[in-house]
Amino acid sequence: MTVDVVNAQNQKVGTVSVSDEVFGGRVKTDLIHESVVRANAAERRGTHATKNRALVSGSGKKPWRQKGTGRARVGEIRNPLWRKGGTVFGPQPRSYEYQLPKKVEKGALRAALAEKIQGGALIVVDALAAAEVKTRAAVGMLRTMGVSGKALLVDVRPDEKLALSVRNLPGVALLPSNRITARDVAATRTVVVTQAALQKLEAALG
């Protein structure tokens, strides 16, 4: 598979060959789904909490004697069966994070990138850099390349000036090639990747 390489002015400056074994064939959306669910679960705060009978406020005194009153036996007013009593097996603070096998994460990223390439939503550029820290210039560069909406910019080592220029743009992220995940790719409309970063990804995912 051959992909065109453009510059910041959206002019074709060459081509790059990518492996059909890595970025071709059927896109395994089930792997992308598993990776996205894992990433979302890891970001859950998990601060929910309810009070059990030991934590709810109230006396621990037995309201009436065990026998002889004709009423149901009860040990304390914090009983879960009573109104304003404790909660049985309620949610407690916890972490929802879990790990997936490395092969699944790698396959998910491979499938997400393959989906973008096959759908024409991946742009390969010769370089991603900015001459000065200016958001307007970064917006103009992206508009020239036909990028609109959510976008992911990928480089081997992101340019510091470009990173400062795009950090205030909603929906635009600049990440190094060794830090992107399947969720980063799937959550964007367009992926802009440098030729060097694409070759790094192909070597890592092959």
N, C-alpha and C positions, 0 to 999 in steps of 0.2 A: 504494500500500500504506500502511495506517495502523497505527501501533503505539501502544499505550497508554503513558502516562508516569505513573510512580508516585513517591511520596516515600519517605523512609527508613522510614516505618511501613507501607509496601506499600499505600498508599491511592492510588487513581487520582486524578490531579490534572489530567489533560488527555490529549491525543493529539498525535502528530507524524506527518506524512506523509513517507514515504521514496520515492525514485524506484524505479519498477519496472525501469527500464533498468539501474540500478546493483545493486540487491539482489534483483531478481526473475529469473525465467527459470532455465535449467539451470545447476547448479553445476558448474563445470569443476574436477573433482577432480585432473586431471592437472597443472594449474598449482599447486595446493596442494602436491602431492607434490614437484614440482620445487623449490619454494621451501623446503620443509622439509628436503629433502636438502641443498640449498646451505647452509642455516643450520647443520645438523649437521656438515657437512664443515668449515665455518669454525671450529668449536670443537674439532676434532681436534688433539691435541697434536703428533702427528707426530714424536715423539722416538725412534722405533725406529731401531736401527742394528746392523749386523753388521760384523765385521772382514774386510777383504780380505787378500790375501797380503802386502800392504805393512804392515798394521797388526798382524797376529797375531804373537805372540811366537815366537821360534825363530831359529836360525842361518840365515844366507844362504849358508853354505858348501856347495859341491857335495858330496853324500854320497860318491860314488865317481866314478871317471873315466868319460868318455863311452862309450868302446868297450872291448871285450875281456873284460868280466866276465860276459857272458851275461845280465845283468839289464837291465830296461828303463831307458832313460836318464831322469835326473831332475836338476833344477838345484838344488833346495833342499827342505828338509823342510817349508816353508810352502806347498808346492804344494797347490792346491785339491783335487787328486785323492787326497791323503793324509789319513789320520785326523788331526784337530786342525789341518788346514790352513786356509787362508783360504776365505771364501765368495765365490762368483762371482755378481755382479749382485745382491747382497743388498740389503735395504731400508736406506735412509739417511735421516737427518733431512730432513724436507721439510714444506712447508705444503700442506694440502689445500684451501685457500680458493680460490674462484673466483667470478666475477660472473655474474649473469643480466641480461638486458635489463630496463630499467626497466618496460617494458610488461608483462613476465611477472610481476615482483614486484607491480606494481599489480593485475594481474588475479588473482593468487593471493590477495591480501588481500581483494579484492572478493568472490571466490568463498567464502572462509572466513567472512566476515561474512554473506553471503547464506545460507549453510548454517545458521548459528546463528539467523538471523531466521526462515527458513522452518521450522526445527525447533522454534521456540518457546524457544530457549535463550539469547535475548538480552533483557535487561531494561533498559529506558530509565528513568532516574531524573532528577528535576529538578536534584538536586545531590548531590555526594559530598563530605561534610565531616564532621569530628569536633569535638565541643566540647572534648574533652580527649584527651590521649595515654593511651589505655587499651585494651589488647587485648580485654578482656572486653566492652567496649562495642561494639567493632568486630565481634566475633563475634555479639553479640546483634543488631546491625543487619543483618548478612548472613543470619542465621537468620530474622529477621522477613520479609525479602524472598524467602525460600524458596531461598536459595543454599546448596548443600552440595557438598562435594568441591572439586575444582580450580576456581578462578574467576579471571577477569581483570577488573580494575576499570580503566576508561578515563575520563580527564577531560582537558580542554584543558590545564589546569595543576593537577596533583594537589595536594590539600590536604596540607600538611606534617604536621599532626597525625594525619591518617588514614594517611599513609604510614608514620609511626612506629608506629601502632597495629597495622597488618596485616603488618609486615615479619617478624614471628616466626610468622605463620600458615603452616603448610606447604601448598603448592599455591595460595596466594593471591598475586597480583601486582597492583601498582598502577602503571600506565604512562601517560604522556602520549599523546594521540591521534596525534602525529606520530612516535612511536617504535615503535608496535606492528607486528608482522609476521604473516604468515599462520601461522607456527608458533606464535606466542603465542596466537592465536585457536583454532587447531585442537587445541592440547594441553590445553584447558580444557573443563570440562563446561558452565559458564555464563559469559556475558560480561555484565557490568554496565557500562553506558555512560551518561554524562550526555547530556542532549538537545543541549547545545552541542557536545560532542565528536562526536556522531553526525552533526550537520550539517556539522561540519568534515570528517569522513571522507567524507561524501557529496560534498562539493564537491571534495575532492582526488581521489576515485576516479571521478568522473563523466567 
